[in-house]
Amino acid sequence: MEENLLLSRRRRSRRQNSPIRRGEPERGAQPERSEKRKKMVRVATYFAMTFGAFLFWQSMDRVHVWIALHQDEKKERMERELEIKRMQAELMAQAKRVIHDYHLANGFRQFLYHISSAVFPSDILTDVCLTPPINREMP
């Protein structure tokens, strides 16, 4: 315990007697700058900060333009996709109508043939050109 106390006193005394505490300049320390030099440093610092702010502003301007362009491209792409979906839906509805009309017409033709064959003999039907329904492929 006594040894620790003695070491801490030595450390404290070294700190108090250091050249920096006594006001002496550090080894290798620069002499104090003149007022003219201080002003030059201030002007150079101001110029550097202004130039840095200008560069930052320019880069942010470019970033904003880049973001806006990508947003426009995204909107155009989404509009194209929406148009494609609309066209698909329209074509599907049109195909359903064509299929429905085909089946409806073919069914009506079969209905007429069956009714007419029940009423009229087959030799009269061939003269009138009422032929049986044609089994052809759908359009």
C-alpha positions in Angstrom: 0.0 0.0 0.0 2.8 2.4 0.9 4.6 1.6 -2.3 1.4 2.5 -4.3 1.1 5.8 -2.4 4.7 6.6 -3.1 4.4 5.9 -6.8 1.2 8.1 -7.1 3.1 11.0 -5.4 6.0 10.7 -7.8 3.6 10.7 -10.8 1.8 13.7 -9.4 5.0 15.6 -8.9 6.2 14.8 -12.4 3.0 16.1 -13.8 3.2 19.3 -11.8 6.8 19.9 -12.8 6.3 19.2 -16.5 7.6 21.9 -18.9 4.1 22.5 -20.3 2.7 23.2 -16.8 5.5 25.7 -16.1 4.7 27.5 -19.4 7.7 26.5 -21.3 7.2 25.6 -25.0 7.1 22.0 -25.9 10.1 20.4 -27.7 9.7 21.0 -31.4 6.8 23.4 -30.9 6.2 26.1 -33.5 6.5 29.8 -32.4 3.3 31.7 -32.2 1.9 32.8 -35.6 1.8 36.4 -36.6 -1.5 38.3 -37.1 -1.0 38.3 -40.9 -0.5 34.6 -41.0 -3.6 34.0 -38.9 -5.6 36.1 -41.3 -4.3 34.2 -44.2 -5.3 30.9 -42.5 -8.8 32.3 -41.9 -9.2 33.3 -45.5 -7.9 30.0 -46.8 -10.2 28.1 -44.5 -13.2 30.3 -45.6 -12.3 29.6 -49.3 -11.9 25.9 -48.7 -15.3 25.7 -46.9 -17.0 27.7 -49.5 -15.5 25.6 -52.3 -16.5 22.4 -50.4 -20.1 23.7 -50.0 -20.2 24.5 -53.7 -19.0 21.0 -54.6 -21.6 19.4 -52.2 -24.4 21.6 -53.7 -23.4 20.5 -57.3 -23.3 16.9 -56.4 -26.7 17.1 -54.6 -28.1 18.8 -57.7 -26.9 15.9 -59.8 -28.3 13.3 -57.4 -31.7 15.0 -57.4 -31.7 15.0 -61.3 -30.7 11.3 -61.3 -33.5 10.5 -58.8 -36.1 12.4 -60.9 -35.1 10.7 -64.1 -35.4 7.3 -62.5 -38.8 8.2 -61.1 -39.9 9.2 -64.6 -38.6 6.0 -66.1 -40.5 4.0 -63.4 -43.7 5.9 -64.1 -43.4 5.2 -67.8 -42.6 1.6 -67.2 -45.7 1.2 -65.0 -47.9 3.0 -67.5 -46.7 0.6 -70.3 -47.4 -2.4 -68.1 -50.8 -1.1 -67.3 -51.5 -0.6 -71.0 -50.4 -4.1 -71.7 -52.7 -5.5 -69.0 -55.6 -3.5 -70.5 -54.9 -4.8 -73.9 -54.7 -8.4 -72.6 -58.0 -8.0 -70.8 -59.6 -6.5 -73.9 -58.3 -9.3 -76.1 -59.4 -12.0 -73.6 -62.9 -10.5 -73.5 -63.0 -10.4 -77.3 -61.9 -14.0 -77.5 -64.6 -15.0 -75.1 -67.2 -13.2 -77.2 -66.0 -14.9 -80.4 -66.0 -18.3 -78.7 -69.5 -17.7 -77.2 -70.8 -16.4 -80.6 -69.4 -19.5 -82.4 -70.9 -21.9 -79.9 -74.2 -20.0 -79.9 -74.3 -20.0 -83.8 -73.3 -23.7 -84.0 -75.9 -24.6 -81.3 -78.6 -22.7 -83.2 -77.7 -24.4 -86.4 -77.9 -27.8 -84.8 -81.2 -26.9 -83.2 -82.6 -25.8 -86.6 -81.3 -29.0 -88.3 -82.9 -31.3 -85.7 -86.2 -29.5 -85.8 -86.3 -29.4 -89.5 -85.3 -33.1 -89.8 -88.1 -34.0 -87.5 -90.6 -32.1 -89.6 -89.4 -32.5 -93.1 -88.1 -35.6 -94.9 -84.4 -35.6 -95.6 -84.8 -35.3 -99.4 -86.5 -31.9 -99.0 -83.8 -30.7 -96.7 -81.1 -31.3 -99.2 -83.0 -29.4 -101.8 -83.4 -26.4 -99.5 -79.7 -26.6 -98.7 -80.3 -27.0 -95.0 -77.3 -29.1 -94.3 -76.2 -30.6 -91.0 -73.9 -28.5 -88.8 -70.3 -28.5 -89.9 -67.8 -29.6 -87.3 -65.0 -27.2 -88.1 -62.4 -25.8 -85.8 -63.1 -22.6 -83.9 -61.7 -19.4 -85.3 
